[in-house]
């Protein structure tokens, strides 16, 4: 998306944010200009690097050609196509990810991706907030604010709730083991809670809540107990529930929903 089409909500002007003394300026952290553009929510670092290569980026009025050119947030003025240091409005989208899609922008193997469901010119650049693997489905968030997304996926972020169909009927001991912890590759893995929702003759549905995020965490926890996952559906992230959202459909979260996910950081 062209950065000029984005709506700025907060200008970070060079003059208003210049530190008062040279020592403070020198101590201000530096980041590559491509990363700085991404942190403003204008696009991914890959997109930003391409804009730099195309000669569309200036720092303090001078065109730069290196995506790693160091800039100081709040000190150096970054412009893309003449648009200055303007942070775009935070946009968060909730999608019901269908099974079979990979959570990536482009797939080297040519597989269908979650972005096939986000082909809407009204949307800004969006990145997945966490991931669901190809065989998993359900609630997946996207956002154009990397710092906010890190607070959702990192320590202290909201719980994630899943409904999981497994082959076999786990007993109380197996469910208890999921929450007390299982040793996997020399580390202790656990779920926050695990309960039996319903069972049939040969399989059962569980509700599992995670308060941390590890790669294929639920599948590996259950495999360690001898249970194969048949379906894995994320039904909630914090207070945001999948609800009746159709497979492949998405909706923008309201401001109150976004605020409810994590408390706003001071100065954000």
C-alpha positions as CSV (number, residue, x, y, z in Angstrom):
1,X,0.0,0.0,0.0
2,X,1.2,3.5,-0.8
3,X,2.2,5.3,2.4
4,X,0.4,8.4,1.2
5,X,-2.9,6.6,1.4
6,X,-2.5,6.1,5.2
7,X,-4.1,8.4,7.7
8,X,-1.6,9.9,10.3
9,X,-2.9,10.2,13.9
10,X,0.3,11.5,15.6
11,X,3.1,13.5,14.0
12,X,6.6,12.9,15.4
13,X,8.1,16.2,14.3
14,X,11.8,16.6,14.4
15,X,11.6,19.9,16.3
16,X,9.0,18.8,18.9
17,X,10.9,15.7,19.9
18,X,14.5,16.8,19.8
19,X,16.3,16.0,23.1
20,X,17.5,19.0,25.0
21,X,21.2,18.2,25.1
22,X,23.8,16.4,23.0
23,X,24.4,13.6,25.6
24,X,20.7,12.7,25.4
25,X,20.8,12.7,21.6
26,X,23.9,10.4,21.6
27,X,22.2,8.0,24.0
28,X,19.0,7.7,21.9
29,X,18.8,4.2,20.5
30,X,19.4,3.8,16.8
31,X,17.6,1.5,14.4
32,X,17.9,0.8,10.7
33,X,15.6,3.0,8.7
34,X,13.6,0.0,7.3
35,X,12.9,-1.1,10.9
36,X,12.0,2.4,11.9
37,X,9.4,2.6,9.0
38,X,8.0,-0.7,10.1
39,X,7.7,0.5,13.7
40,X,5.6,3.5,12.5
41,X,3.2,1.0,11.0
42,X,3.7,2.1,7.4
43,X,4.7,-1.3,6.1
44,X,6.8,-4.4,6.7
45,X,10.6,-4.2,7.0
46,X,10.8,-6.0,3.6
47,X,8.5,-3.4,2.0
48,X,10.5,-0.6,3.6
49,X,13.8,-2.0,2.3
50,X,12.3,-2.0,-1.2
51,X,11.1,1.6,-0.8
52,X,14.7,2.5,0.2
53,X,16.1,0.7,-2.8
54,X,13.6,2.6,-5.0
55,X,14.8,5.9,-3.7
56,X,11.6,6.8,-2.0
57,X,13.0,7.3,1.5
58,X,14.7,10.4,3.0
59,X,16.2,10.9,6.4
60,X,16.5,14.5,7.6
61,X,15.8,15.6,4.0
62,X,18.4,13.4,2.4
63,X,17.7,10.4,0.3
64,X,19.1,7.1,1.7
65,X,20.0,4.0,-0.2
66,X,20.8,1.6,2.7
67,X,17.9,0.0,4.6
68,X,20.2,-0.3,7.6
69,X,21.0,3.4,7.6
70,X,20.8,4.3,11.3
71,X,18.1,6.6,12.6
72,X,17.1,7.8,16.0
73,X,13.4,7.5,16.8
74,X,12.0,10.9,17.7
75,X,15.2,12.7,16.6
76,X,15.7,12.0,12.9
77,X,12.9,12.8,10.5
78,X,12.0,9.9,8.2
79,X,10.0,10.5,5.1
80,X,8.5,8.0,2.6
81,X,7.3,9.7,-0.6
82,X,7.2,13.0,1.2
83,X,5.1,11.7,4.1
84,X,6.9,12.5,7.3
85,X,7.2,10.7,10.7
86,X,3.5,10.0,11.1
87,X,2.3,7.0,13.0
88,X,-0.7,5.6,11.3
89,X,-3.9,4.7,13.1
90,X,-3.7,1.3,14.8
91,X,-5.8,-1.2,12.9
92,X,-6.5,-4.7,14.4
93,X,-8.3,-7.3,12.4
94,X,-9.8,-10.6,13.6
95,X,-9.9,-13.5,11.1
96,X,-11.4,-17.0,11.2
97,X,-8.4,-18.7,9.7
98,X,-9.4,-21.8,7.6
99,X,-7.5,-25.0,7.9
100,X,-4.9,-25.4,5.1
101,X,-3.6,-21.8,4.9
102,X,-0.1,-20.9,6.1
103,X,0.4,-17.8,8.2
104,X,3.0,-16.0,6.1
105,X,3.0,-13.2,3.5
106,X,4.6,-15.3,0.8
107,X,5.2,-19.0,0.8
108,X,8.2,-20.4,-1.0
109,X,6.3,-23.6,-1.8
110,X,3.4,-21.7,-3.4
111,X,0.9,-22.7,-0.8
112,X,-2.2,-20.6,-0.1
113,X,-1.7,-18.1,2.7
114,X,-3.9,-16.2,5.2
115,X,-3.4,-13.1,3.0
116,X,-5.6,-14.6,0.4
117,X,-8.4,-13.8,2.8
118,X,-7.3,-10.1,3.3
119,X,-7.5,-8.8,-0.3
120,X,-9.1,-5.5,0.6
121,X,-7.7,-2.2,-0.7
122,X,-9.1,-0.4,2.4
123,X,-6.8,-2.2,4.7
124,X,-3.3,-0.9,5.6
125,X,-0.3,-3.2,5.8
126,X,-1.0,-5.8,8.4
127,X,1.1,-8.5,10.0
128,X,-0.1,-11.6,11.9
129,X,-0.1,-11.3,15.7
130,X,1.3,-14.7,16.5
131,X,0.6,-17.7,14.3
132,X,-1.6,-20.7,13.6
133,X,0.1,-23.5,11.8
134,X,-1.3,-24.8,8.5
135,X,-3.4,-27.6,10.1
136,X,-4.9,-25.3,12.8
137,X,-7.8,-23.0,12.4
138,X,-9.8,-20.3,14.2
139,X,-9.1,-16.8,15.6
140,X,-6.0,-15.1,14.2
141,X,-5.3,-11.4,14.8
142,X,-3.5,-9.0,12.4
143,X,-2.2,-5.5,13.3
144,X,-0.1,-2.7,11.8
145,X,1.6,-1.9,15.1
146,X,4.5,-4.3,15.8
147,X,5.1,-3.0,19.3
148,X,1.4,-3.6,20.3
149,X,1.5,-7.0,18.6
150,X,4.5,-8.0,20.7
151,X,2.6,-7.2,23.9
152,X,-0.1,-9.6,22.8
153,X,2.2,-12.5,22.0
154,X,4.8,-11.9,24.7
155,X,4.9,-12.6,28.4
156,X,2.0,-11.1,30.2
157,X,-0.2,-11.1,27.1
158,X,-3.8,-12.3,27.2
159,X,-4.7,-16.0,27.5
160,X,-5.4,-18.0,24.3
161,X,-8.3,-20.5,24.5
162,X,-8.5,-23.5,22.1
163,X,-10.9,-26.3,21.4
164,X,-9.0,-29.4,20.5
165,X,-10.3,-32.8,19.1
166,X,-8.1,-35.7,20.0
167,X,-8.1,-39.4,19.1
168,X,-8.9,-41.3,22.3
169,X,-10.4,-40.2,25.6
170,X,-8.0,-38.5,28.0
171,X,-8.5,-39.4,31.6
172,X,-8.2,-37.0,34.6
173,X,-4.5,-38.0,35.1
174,X,-3.7,-37.0,31.5
175,X,-5.5,-33.7,31.8
176,X,-3.7,-33.0,35.1
177,X,-0.4,-33.8,33.5
178,X,-1.0,-31.1,30.8
179,X,-1.2,-28.4,33.5
180,X,1.5,-29.6,35.8
181,X,3.9,-29.8,33.0
182,X,5.6,-32.2,30.5
183,X,9.4,-32.4,29.8
184,X,10.0,-31.8,26.1
185,X,13.5,-31.4,24.8
186,X,14.8,-30.7,28.2
187,X,12.3,-27.9,29.0
188,X,9.1,-27.9,31.0
189,X,6.0,-27.3,28.9
190,X,2.5,-26.8,30.3
191,X,-1.0,-25.5,29.7
192,X,-2.7,-23.1,32.0
193,X,-5.8,-25.3,32.1
194,X,-7.2,-28.4,30.3
195,X,-10.7,-29.6,30.6
196,X,-12.9,-32.2,28.9
197,X,-15.7,-30.7,26.9
198,X,-17.4,-33.8,25.5
199,X,-16.5,-37.3,24.4
200,X,-17.7,-39.9,21.9
201,X,-16.8,-43.5,21.3
202,X,-13.3,-42.9,19.9
203,X,-12.4,-39.3,20.4
204,X,-13.0,-36.3,22.6
205,X,-13.0,-32.5,22.6
206,X,-10.9,-30.6,25.1
207,X,-10.7,-27.0,26.0
208,X,-7.1,-25.9,26.6
209,X,-5.9,-22.4,27.7
210,X,-2.4,-21.2,27.2
211,X,-0.7,-18.2,28.8
212,X,2.5,-18.6,26.8
213,X,3.2,-19.2,23.2
214,X,5.5,-22.0,21.9
215,X,5.7,-23.5,18.5
216,X,3.1,-26.3,18.2
217,X,2.7,-26.2,21.9
218,X,-0.7,-28.0,22.2
219,X,0.2,-30.7,19.7
220,X,3.5,-31.5,21.4
221,X,1.9,-31.5,24.9
222,X,-0.8,-34.0,23.8
223,X,1.7,-36.1,21.8
224,X,3.8,-36.5,24.9
225,X,0.7,-38.0,26.6
226,X,0.0,-40.3,23.6
227,X,-2.9,-38.4,22.0
228,X,-3.1,-37.4,18.4
229,X,-4.7,-34.0,17.5
230,X,-7.5,-34.3,14.9
231,X,-8.6,-30.7,14.9
232,X,-7.3,-27.6,16.7
233,X,-9.4,-24.5,16.8
234,X,-8.5,-21.2,18.6
235,X,-11.7,-19.8,19.9
236,X,-10.6,-16.8,21.9
237,X,-7.7,-14.4,22.6
238,X,-8.3,-12.6,25.9
239,X,-11.8,-11.1,25.7
240,X,-12.0,-11.4,21.9
241,X,-13.9,-14.5,20.9
242,X,-14.2,-16.2,17.5
243,X,-18.0,-16.2,17.8
244,X,-20.0,-16.6,14.6
245,X,-17.3,-15.2,12.3
246,X,-17.4,-17.3,9.1
247,X,-14.4,-19.3,7.9
248,X,-12.1,-17.0,5.9
249,X,-14.0,-13.9,7.0
250,X,-12.5,-11.0,9.0
251,X,-13.7,-8.0,10.9
252,X,-12.0,-4.9,12.3
253,X,-11.9,-4.7,16.1
254,X,-13.5,-1.7,17.8
255,X,-11.3,0.6,19.9
256,X,-12.8,-0.8,23.1
257,X,-12.0,-4.4,22.1
258,X,-8.4,-3.4,21.3
259,X,-8.0,-1.6,24.6
260,X,-9.4,-4.7,26.5
261,X,-6.7,-7.0,25.1
262,X,-3.8,-5.4,26.9
263,X,-3.5,-2.2,29.0
264,X,-2.1,0.7,27.0
265,X,1.6,1.2,27.7
266,X,2.6,4.6,29.3
267,X,3.2,7.2,26.5
268,X,1.7,4.9,23.8
